[in-house]
Amino acid sequence: MFAKELAKELKKGFDHHEFEQLYLVAPAHFLGLLKKELDSKIARIVAHTEAKDVAKMSAEEIRKRLPEYLPQL
C-alpha cells in the first residue's frame, strides 16, 4: 500500500532531520489513508492538510491553495 510506504519514508526523513513540519496535500481518500499510517511523531508535525487532487494543477495553482506563511521554494 502506497500510503504505508510513504508514511515510512516520512518517518525516515524526520528521523534524519530532513524537515520539521509537513504540509500534506492529497485527494481526500488518500489523505485519510496516509493519516492513519503516520507515526505519532509525524502526525504531531503536520502543520496543514489540504484534501485536494492537485496532480493536474500548475505549481502556481497549488501555491495559491497553501498558507501564505509557507516559505517560497
N, C-alpha and C positions, 0 to 999 in steps of 0.2 A: 504494500500500500504506500503510495507516494507521500501521503501526509505523515506517516510514521517515519519514513526515511528523511523527510525534510526536518521533522522535529529533532531527529538525532543529529543532523548536520548543524542545526541551530544551537543545540546544546554544546556540540563540539566547538563551534565558533565562540560561544560565550565563555567556555572554559579556557580558551586560548586568548581571551581578552580582545577579540576582533570587533566587538560592539558592546555598547552599554544600554541601548534602547532599541526596541523594534517597532516598526510601523508595518502592520500586516494589511495587505490589500489583495483580496481574492474573491472569487464568486462565493456567495453565501454558503452553499453546501460544503465546498472545500474548506472555507474558513472555519466552519463548525467542526469538521473532521480534524483539522490541524490543531485547533484549540484543545480538543480532547486528548491529543497526543503530546502536547507540550509539557515538558518538565516543569515543576512548580517554580523553579528559579527563573525559567524563561517566561512563564506566564506573568510573573511579577514585573518584568521589564517591558512588557508590551504597552507602549505609550498611546497607541491609536490603532483602531481597526476600521477597515472600510470594506463592507460586503458589496463588492462590485467586480464585474468581469472587465478587466482593463486590457485584455490581450490585444484588442484591435485599436486601442487608443494610442495617440501620439504621446510622447513624453510630456509635452506641454499640457495636454488634456489631463493626464494623470496628475501632474504637479498642481493644477488648479483645484483638485479634489482633496489635497492634503493640507494639513495645517500650515499657516503662514510662517510659523516659527521654525519649521524644518530647515536645516541648512541647505543652501543651494549647492547641488553637486555639479 
